[in-house]
Amino acid sequence: MASKRDYYEVLGLAKNADDAAIKSAYKKLALKFHPDKNPGDKSAEEKFKEAAEAYDVLSTSEKRAQYDRFGHEGLRASAGNGGGAGFSNFEDIFSAFGDIFGGDGSRRGRRRGGPPAGEDMQVALPLTLNEIASGVTKKIKLRRFNPCKTCSALGGSGSQTCSTCGGQGQVRQVQSSLFGQMVNVTSCPRCEGMGTIVRDRCHDCQGTGRIRGEVTVSVDVPPGVSEGNYITIRGEGHAGPNGGEQGDVIVVLQEKSHDKFKREGIDLHASVEVPYTTLALGGEIRVSTLEEEVNLKIPAGTQSGEMLRLRDKGLPELNGRTKGSLYFKMHIHTPKSLSSREKELLKELEQIEQQERPRSFFENMKAMFNG
């Protein structure tokens, strides 16, 4: 089992840090590694849980004193079950520290004496470069748990207060140890944290208050998004059991490859074949951008491999006014077949170039010996 890091080190604090500093440090880390901001990132999830665990201990005077005196081993011993501080899932964290995130932490956790919230959903949304350039509204089909209409999401009829928790949805467990008594608050095992029990279960949802179904939701994608960006649709995830709030849908954006353009930030790159005469003499060619065809001016003497730029023909900056450029890399177009007249002209040009081109040292030596 890997050893745990020092809680002060996790939050980046000195051991004499006050409560305000502890709360501020935890809030900064929690927002940085929040699962909504890092969907699917296991490393961020672990850091989020680690920060919550450190805050749970250091923000509680009794736990902090215990930790300062005995370290992690003291916490494990006082817990009496080998676990010590820690959270098994995100909902425990949001329920415990909802005030840190502003009320419910932008995640709907289990309410005390109420049903748990539904699970979040994560879906991938592929986008073309054209859709990224202009922005788009997409329809997404979701298979999720919906509130049961038969029982109005209550799970059945004949609801009564749970006798185990008295309607609180939580039970307190007091454990004695060498270091004193520890009080653990856990979800009621009988009513599963809802505070009530249904006598007659709904046949359609089997008492869960929700059934599987398919829905279509809209997502508005702004211009300039990138691969890995995500959009959160609040309240469109799975419905919670027995009337619990719906979770969120996290739409992770993906970028489809384009057959002509390659993206680099907000700039686009492409290659274009240009006749040798146009590169040498200069001129204009027609090129395609994402939106239209335009004229590209070729300066005389342009070299093969050189990049020419079209301003404001790239992608827009996300939530900004800047627009990128479109770069074209020049390549000489070599025809596969030539007419007799074209061959004559090219041979004539070759002779002119050989006459005008200065001879190299080795060519001069060869001419002298062959003299």
N, C-alpha and C positions, 0 to 999 in steps of 0.2 A: 504494500500500500504506500503510495507516494506521500511524503511528508507535506504538511500544509505550510504555506508561507505565513510569516508574521503578519497579523492583522494591521498593525500600524504601517508596515511596509506596503501592504496591498492598497491602502488608502493614501499612501505617500505622506504620512504624518509623523510628527514627533510624539513621544509617549506622554508629553504634558499637554497635548492638544485639548482644547475645550470642546464643549458640545456643538457650538456653532461651526467650528472648523471641521469637526467630524461629519456633520450633516452636509456641509458644503462640498467636502471632498467626495463623499458618497454620491451626491446628486450629480456631480460632474462625470464620474465614472459610469453611473447608471444610465445617464443620457447618452454617453458615448457608445456603450456596449448594449444599449436597449435592443431587444430582439426584433422590434419593428424596423430599426435602422440597419440591422445586419441579418436579414432573413437567410437561414440555412448555414450561417457561419458558426460552426461548433466552437471555435476558439473564442469568439465573442460571447457565446452563451456561457461558457465556463467562467470567463472573466466577470460577466454580469452576476452570476451566482456567487462567485468568490467575493465580489465587492459587497453584495447584500449580506453575506455571512459575516464579513468583517464589521459592517455597520450594525448588524443585529447585536453583536457582542459589545462593541465599543460605545454604542449609544444607550446601553442599559447599565446603570451604575453597578448593580450586583454582579452581572456577568463580567463587566470590565474589571472590577476589583478581583474577581476570581481568576480571570485571565492574566492580569498583571502579576498575580502572586504565583500561580501554578502553571500558566501557559495552556496549551491545547489539552494536555493530559488532565489538567484540573477541570476543564469544561466537560470532557468526556466522562470523568468520574462522577461529576455532580449531576450529569444527565441520567446516569444510571443505566443507560441502554446502549452504550458504545457509540452513539451518534454525535452527541454534543450539538453544537450549533450547526445549522445547515438547512437548506430548503430542497425538497424533492422535485419541485417544479416551479414554473414561472408564476402560476396563479397564487401560490403561497406567498411569493415575494410581493406581488402587486397588492394582495390582500393586507399584508403586514405593513407595507410602506407606501400605500396609495397617496398619502399626502406629499410625498417627495415629488411625485410626478404631476401633481396638480389635481387632487380629488381622487380619480380612479386610475391615474397613471397612464392614461390613454390605452389602457387594457382593461377589459371588464372582468374583474375577478369575482370570486364568490362573495356575496353579501352576507353579512351575519344574519342568521335567521331567514335566509332566502335561498332560492335555487342558484346553482352555479351558472356562470356564463357559458355560452357555446364556444367551441374551439375555433381558432383562426384557420383560414385556408390560404394556401399559397399556390398561385398559378403562374405559368410562363406565358408571355405575350410576345411573339415574334413580330418585328416591324421592318418594313423596307426603308431604304434611305429616303425615298420620296415622302413616306409618311413621317419620318423623323424630321425632315426639312419643313414640312408644312403644319405638322400636328394633325391628330386624327382622333375621332371617336370610334371606339371598338365595342362590339358586343361580345360578351363572354358567357358561355354556358357553364353553369355550375351544378354539380350533383352534391347536394348538401342535406342536412337535417332541417326541415321546416317545422314550424309550430303545428301541432295536431289540431285540425279544425273541429274534429268530432267532440273533443273534450275541452276545447278552448285552451289547449296546452297545459291543462291542469293534471293530466295523467289519469283522471277518473272523477268519481264523485264521492261524497261522504268524507270530505277532508276533516281531519281532527289533529289537534296539537300533539306533537310527539311527547310521550310521557318520559322518555329518557332524558331529553335535553330541555324539556319545558318550553319548546318552541324557539329556543335560542339557536339551534343548529350546531352548537358546539358543546363539548363537555370538557371539564377540567380534571386533570389527573395529577394528584400530588404524590411525589416520590421522595422518600427520605434517603439520605446518603450521609457519608462521613462529613460532608461540608454543609449540611443543612437540608432543608426542604426545597424541592424544585417543583414549580407548577407548570404543567404543559397543557396548552389548550389545543384540542384537536377537533376535527369534524365529527359530528355525532354519527356513530356507526349504524344506528337504526334508521334514521331518516335521511342519511347521507348529506347532512348539512342544511336540509330544507326547512326544518322546524315543524313540518307537518307530515302526516301519513294519510294516504288515500286508502279507504276501505275497499271500494269497488273500482278495480282498474279498468281503464279503457281498452277495449279489444283491438282497436286499430293501432294504437301506439304501445300497447302492453305496459301501460302505466308510466311511460317515459315522458309523455307530453310532446313528443316530436316524432316525425316520420320522414323517411327519405323521399326526396323529390328533386326535380330539375327546374332551374330558373335561369333566366337570362338577365344579366346586368350590363350596364354601360360603364365604360371607363374613358375619361377624357385624357388623352396624352398630349402634353404641350410640345411645341416645337423645340428641337435641340437636345432631346434626351439622349442618353448613352447606354451602351450595354451594361447591365447590372443595376441601373437605376430602378427604383420601385415606386409604386403608387399604392397607397392604402385606401381601401374603400371601407369606411366605417359601417358597422352594423349589417354587413351583407354576408357574414360567415355563417357557420352552423348555429342553429337555434340552441339555446341552453335547455337542459332537461327541465320539465315542469314549469315552463314559463320563464326560464332564465334568459337574460339578454343575449342577443346574437353576437357572435364574434366578428372579426374583421376579415377582409380579403386582401391579401398582399399580392399585388400584381408585379412580378419581376420582369423587366423589359429585356428583350433579346434583339440583337441586330442581325438581320439577314445580310448575307454577302451580296455584292452587286457585281454584275458582269463587266462593268466598265470602270467604275470608280472605287478607289480605296480611301477609307477615311483615316485621317490623323487629326484627332481633336475636332475642331470645327472646320478644318481644311479638307479638301478633296484632291485626289491625285488620279491622273489618267495618262495613257500613252496615245500618241497619234502618229500615223505615218504621213510623211510629207515628201513630195517630189524633190529630187535633188536641185532642180532648177529653182524651185520656190525658196528653198533654204539659201541658195547662193544669191539669187537676185532679189529676194524679198517678195512679199505679196500678202494675200489673205486666203484663209481656208475656212470652211464651215465646220464647226465643232458642236457637239451636243453637251449641254449642261443638264442638270436635273430637271429644269423647267422648260427649256426651249433650245433651239439652235441659234447660234450667234456667229459672227465673224471674228476670227482670231488673226490679228496682224502678225506677220512673220518678218522681223527685221532682216535686211540683207546680211549675208554672212553668218546666219544662225547655224550652229554646229549640231550634229547629231548627238543626242543625249542631253542637250540643254533644256532647261525648264522655262516655260513661259507662263505668265500668271494672268488670270482673270479675277479682278477684285470683286468681292461681294457675290460670288457665284458658288460659295461653299455652303456650309450649314450655319444656321443661327445659333447663337449662344443661348443656353438654357436660362430663361428669366432675365435675358439681357438684350441690348440693342445691337451688339456687335455681330457681324456676319463674316464667316471665313472666306477664303479664296479657293479658286479652282486652278490647279497647276497641271499643265500639259507637258509631258516629256517628249521631245522631238525624236523621231526615228526616220531614217531615210527610207523611202518607198522604192524598192527594187522591182521593176516589172519582170514578170516571168517570160514574156514573149515580146519581141521587138519587130517592128517593120523594117524593111530594107533601108528606108530613109533614116529611121532612127539609129540604126547601126552605123550608117555612114557618118552621121553627125557626131555620134559618141566616139568613133575612131578619130575623127578630125579633132575633137576636143582633147582626146588622149594625147595626140601628137603635139598639140599646142602646149599642153601642160608639161610634157617631157622636155620641150624646147625651152620653156620659160623656167622650169624648175632647176635650181642650181644643183650641179653634180656633187656627189659626196666625195670624200677623200679616196675611198676605194674605187669609185667609178673613174676618177681622174687617173689613178695608178693603172687601172685596166686599160684605159684609152692610150696611155703613154707606152705601155709594153706592146700593145697591139698595133701601135702607131703606124 
